[in-house]
Amino acid sequence: ADEEILQEQEQSNLADVHPELSDVENLFLVDEYHDEDDEESQKDTPDHSDPLYQNSSIKIKTTMKLLADFYSNANLDKTNVIRLFKLIKALLPQPNKLPVTWNKILKLYDKECLSITKFVCSLLTLALHCDGAPLIRTSKRSLWPCFTTIMELPPPIREYQRNIVVCALWASKTKPCVSVFLDETINEIKKLMSNESHLFTDQYEFTFILSLQFFIADLPAKALFCNTINFNGYSACEWNPQCRMVLYPYDKNDYAPRTHQQYISAANEAEQKSRGRREVAVNGVKGLSKLFEIFIYPKQVLFDYMHLVCLGHIPSLIKR
């Protein structure tokens, strides 16, 4: 008797949702119910899914079919559909098996979502940094790694060891020749910057374009990789061509900063003057660097905050 009363209540509630249906006795038979706008009725597909809740006479798939017809006719968007499902789930006896997410609904019918609704950034921005360190103190052999950091990762996650990409390594008693050390790496980066790359993982395809943000190194390594004179020489500043002067960035300074084209011109002139003779620097530039096939000088060459401030000026202030 209790089950009959419960079934009558369910049929009454469903009749309120679908007032166009007069025969509520056959609501739970999938093959006998179809929307009035459908041209063809549903095929004979008996519902073998689990009951909606304990002692319920209606199955999960049948419930989803009725709800799907309702929100389709009502033209509800995805947000309101989920809100409706959550409301119905809260009103049903607990616990119940009404799915309230699209993934669970698709899983109910053994389907997979063919589109990715979560936004995945298609631009992959890298920062390049190089430095050298001795392998052991008793040997003159040193190791020069070239690392890249993915800027889309938030700090401090981007500094985790597992998220830093090793592009090249140089192990030798002498300093690396940049044109040899970074030749293959820069050529690969140029290809990735000009062409889209595709990454396949977990049956999904991700397309991204590579971009570079900046190059950073300490002062000796910066001079080596930029092919400029050392930081204590004349015209060593990569931002201003003035030499034998100490300039502070106050408003009265109207000096024009260096440009990438000026660097290329000075590098070509320095290479012509250095042929067959000792090395000559022009405006602090000793020659072309492979690095500036992908970077813009000096905008994308940053000052090393760690060495210049944290390891240089700050300790002297603390000692005072």
N, C-alpha and C positions, 0 to 999 in steps of 0.2 A: 504493500500500500504506500509506503514511504517513497519507493522508487517511482511509482506511478505519479504521485504528487510532484516529485522532483522533475520528472519528465514533462509534466504539464506546465510547470513554471518555466522550464527552458524553452518549450515551444511557444509560450506566451511572450517571453522576452524576444525571441527571434522574430515573431510576428510583428512586434513593435518596430524592430529594425527594418524589416521587409514587409511593409503593409500591403504591397501588391500581391503577396502570396496568400491565398485563402486556404489552401490545403496544407496545414502545418504538420500533418501526420507524416508526410513524406519528405520533410526538410532534411532529414539525416541520410537520405539516399542520394549519393552524388549523381547517379545516372538519371534521376528524375527531376533534378533542379538545374535550371539555367537562367541566366539573366534575360529579361524580356527583350533586350536589344540584340541578343545573340541570334544569328541566323540558323545556327545548328546547335542542337543540344549536345551535352557532354556524352562522350562515349562510355560504354560500360566499364567503369574503373572502380571497383569496390574499394572502400577505404579500410586498409589494414593497419593504419597507424595507431598509436597508443591513445587511450581515453584522455580527454582534456584534463580531467582531475579524477580523483578516486570516486568510484561509483557513478561516473558520468556516462550517459548514453551517447554522447556526441564525441567524435574523434577529432584529433588535432587538425588533420588535413581538411576535413569538412568545415571546421571552424574557420580556417584560413581562407577557404574558397568563398565562404559567405562574407567575410570581412573584406576580401579583395574586391568582390563585386560591389560592396558598399562604398569603399573609398574611391573606386574607379568612377562610379556614378556621381559621387560627391565632388570629384576632381580635387582631392586633397593632395597637398604636396608631401614630400618625404618627412619633413619635420612634424607636421600635424598627424601623419599616419602613425609615426612612432609614439607620439603623445597619446593618441587614441588607444593604441595597443597597450601602453603602460597603464592607462586608466582602466581598461577592461580587465587586465591582469590583476590589478589591485582589488577590483570588485568581485572577482571570481573567488570561489573557495580556495583556501590555501592548504597545501601547496598545489600549484597547477603548472601545466607545461606549455602555456601559451608563449610562443616566441615573441620577443619585443625588439629584435635587431634584424637588419637585413641579412646579415651573415647566417643567423640561425634560421631565418625563413628559407633562404636558399639551400641550406644544409638539410632542411626537412624534405626537400624535393631532390636531393642529391645533385644540386646545381652549384656552379661557381660564378662569382661576379666577373664579368668580362672586362670591366673597366676599373681603374684605380681612382677612387674618390679622394684619397689623401694626396695633397699637393707635394710633389717631389721637385726640388729645385733642379733645373736643367743646366745650370751654370756651375762649373766646378772651378773654384779660384784657388790658386796655389801661391805660396810664398817660398822663395828659394833662399837657403842660407848655407854657407860653407865656413869651415874652420879647419885648423890643423892641430894635432896633438901628438906628442911622442908616444910610441908604443910602449917602450920601457925607458927608464931613466938612464940606463947604462948603454943605450944604443942611440945612434944618430938617426935611425929610421923613424919616420913619422907617418901618421895616417891622416889623410885628408878626405873626409866624407862630404858629400853634397846631399842635403836633405830638402824635402819639400813638406810644407805644412798645409793642410786643407783648411781654408779660412771659413768655410761654411759650418765647420764644427765649432761650437761655443767653447770659450775657455772655461776651465782648464782642460777640457776633454781633448782639444786639439794638440796639447803638449804631451799627452800620454804616449808612451813609447810605441804601443801597438798602432797608433794612428799617424805616426811619422813615416813618410815614405823615403826610402834610401834610393837615390837616383844613380849615384856613382861613388866609387871609392878609389883613392890613390894612395898606395903604400910605397914609399921610396925614401932614400936618404936625401933627395933633392926636392925642392918645391915643385908642385905640378905645373906643367905647361897647359894653360887654360884651353888653348885651341885643340889640344889633344885630349885633355881630361874631360871636357864638357861637350866635345863635338857630337858624339852619338846621342847624348842626353838632350841637347838643344835641338837637334834634328827631329827627334821623336816628339818633343814638345811642340815644335812648329807644325808638325802634321796633325797633332791633336787639337791645336788651336784653329786650324783651317778646315778641319773636317769633323763632323759629328761622330761621336763614339757610342757604341751600344754595349750595354752590360746586361747579361742574362743571369737572373738569380731567382730561385723558387718559382719557376715557370712564368716570371714576369720580365719584361724588357724595359730597361731604363736608357734613355738617350740623354747625353750631356755634351756640353761644349767646354773645352778647357780655356781658362783665362789665367793670366799672371798678375799679381798685385804688386809685389816689390821683391827686391833682393837686399839682404842684410848680412853683414859680417863685421868683425872687429876691424880696426883701422889697418893693421898690417895685411890681413886677408882681403880687405876691400881694395887696397892698392894693388895687390897681386891680381885679383880677378878683374878689376876694371882697367888694368894695364896703365896705371898712373903712378906718379912718384909717391914716395912715402909721405905720411902725414906731417913730418917735420921738415919737408922741403919747400921750395918756392912754388907758388901757384898750386898748393896742395888742396885747397878748398874746392870741392866739386860744385859749389853753388856760385862762387864769384871768381872771376878771372884775375882780380887785382892781387898783386904780390907785394911783399915787403910792407904790408899794412895789416893792422888789426882792426877789424870792422865789427861793430855791434849793430844789431838790427833795430836802430831807432828810426824815427820817422824821416829824418833829414837825409838818410841814405837813399840816393836815387840811382844806385848802380844797377845795371841790367844783369840779371842772372845768366848763367851759362845755359845754352840750349843743346839739344841732341845733335843738331846739324853742326854747331861749332865744335863739338867733341869729334864728330866724324872727320871734319876738315883738319883739325889739329892732329888727329891720329894718322891720317893719310900723309900729311906733311912730315910728321915725325918718322914714319916708316921710310919715306923717300930719302930723308937726310941721314938715316941710320944705315943705309945699305953699304956694306963693305967697310963701315967704320964703327966706331964705338956708338953706344946707344945715346940717342938725343931725344930730349923731351921738349915738346912744344906746348906752352901754356899748361904745363903739368901733365901732359898726356904723352905716353911713350909709344903708343901704337893702338891698333884696333884690337878690340876684345870680342871674342866669340859671344860673350854674354849679352852684348847689346844688339844682337840680332833678334832678341825677344823682349828686351827691356828698353825703356826710354831713359836716357841719361839727362839730368841727374834726378828727375822726378821720382823714379822708381828705385833709387838707391837711398836707403834710409840710414839715419844715424843709429849707431848701436847704443841703445839706452842702457843696457846692462853694464857694459864696460865703461861708457863715458860718465854715467851718473851713479849707478848702484855700486860699482867697484872702483870708481875714481873719485868723484867729488864728495859723495855722501860719507865715506869713511874719514876723510879729512875734516869734515864738519863735525862728526861725532867725536873725534879726538880733541877738537878744540873745547 
